[in-house]
Amino acid sequence: MEELSLKLKQKRGKRGIREVAREIGIGHATLSRIESGKQPDLATFTKICIWLNVDPNAILGFNVNSTASVPNAHFRAEKAMSPDTAKHLAELILAVQKAALNGST
């Protein structure tokens, strides 16, 4: 999640962490952890992607035009997962992102 961390820090700039966290809709401690490289949960990840105005695919390294692509990042402690699990996780993230953008959450 290094790319997410960098994008957050860049967009936040010199603004206070509490102000930006409120704007995103997350806690300031959560924002601080993510900026330090920790992985967010799915709901937080969605809010951050919306705030950053980035496609979650770009952060996850997932190519929506390819069914063979697998995310490069995931939301669990182990660094390995099956390609099938990664594909399902990516599809879930895309569905949540689409619902959030459509105001269905």
C-alpha positions in Angstrom: 0.0 0.0 0.0 3.0 2.2 -0.4 1.5 3.9 -3.4 -1.7 4.7 -1.5 0.4 6.1 1.4 2.3 8.4 -1.0 -0.8 9.6 -2.8 -2.4 10.5 0.6 0.6 12.4 1.8 0.9 14.3 -1.5 -2.7 15.3 -1.6 -2.9 16.2 2.1 0.2 18.3 1.8 0.6 20.6 4.8 -3.0 20.3 5.9 -3.7 18.8 9.3 -4.3 15.1 9.6 -7.5 15.6 11.6 -8.9 18.0 9.0 -8.2 15.6 6.1 -9.4 12.6 8.0 -12.7 14.3 8.7 -13.0 15.3 5.0 -12.4 11.6 3.9 -14.8 10.3 6.6 -12.3 8.3 8.6 -10.5 8.7 11.9 -7.3 10.6 12.2 -5.5 7.6 13.7 -6.6 5.5 10.8 -5.3 8.1 8.3 -2.0 8.2 10.2 -1.6 4.4 10.1 -2.4 4.3 6.4 0.1 7.1 5.7 2.7 5.1 7.5 2.1 2.1 5.2 -0.5 0.0 7.0 -3.3 -1.6 4.9 -6.8 -0.1 5.3 -10.0 -2.2 5.5 -12.2 -2.3 2.4 -14.6 0.5 3.5 -11.7 2.8 4.3 -9.9 1.9 1.1 -13.0 2.9 -0.8 -13.4 6.2 0.9 -9.7 7.0 0.3 -9.9 6.1 -3.4 -13.0 8.4 -3.7 -11.2 11.2 -1.9 -8.1 10.8 -4.0 -10.2 10.4 -7.1 -8.3 7.3 -8.2 -9.5 4.1 -9.6 -8.9 1.3 -7.0 -7.5 -0.8 -9.9 -4.6 1.6 -10.2 -3.7 1.1 -6.5 -4.2 -2.7 -6.6 -2.4 -3.2 -9.9 -5.5 -4.8 -11.4 -6.2 -4.5 -15.1 -10.0 -4.6 -15.6 -9.6 -5.5 -19.3 -7.8 -8.7 -18.4 -9.4 -11.7 -16.7 -5.9 -13.1 -16.0 -4.7 -10.1 -13.9 -4.3 -10.5 -10.2 -4.0 -7.6 -7.7 -0.6 -6.8 -6.4 -1.8 -5.8 -3.0 -4.3 -7.4 -0.7 -6.0 -7.0 2.7 -4.5 -9.8 4.9 -1.3 -10.3 6.7 0.1 -13.1 4.5 1.9 -12.0 1.4 0.6 -14.8 -0.8 -2.9 -15.8 -1.9 -4.2 -18.0 -4.7 -4.9 -16.3 -8.0 -8.6 -17.3 -7.6 -8.8 -15.6 -4.2 -7.1 -12.5 -5.6 -9.5 -12.4 -8.5 -12.5 -12.6 -6.3 -11.2 -9.9 -4.0 -10.6 -7.6 -6.9 -14.1 -8.2 -8.2 -15.5 -7.4 -4.7 -13.5 -4.2 -4.5 -14.7 -3.1 -7.9 -18.3 -3.8 -7.0 -18.0 -1.8 -3.8 -16.3 1.1 -5.6 -19.0 1.1 -8.2 -21.7 1.1 -5.6 -20.0 3.9 -3.7 -19.7 6.1 -6.8 -23.4 5.4 -7.6 -24.4 6.4 -4.0 -25.7 2.9 -3.2 -23.8 2.3 0.0 
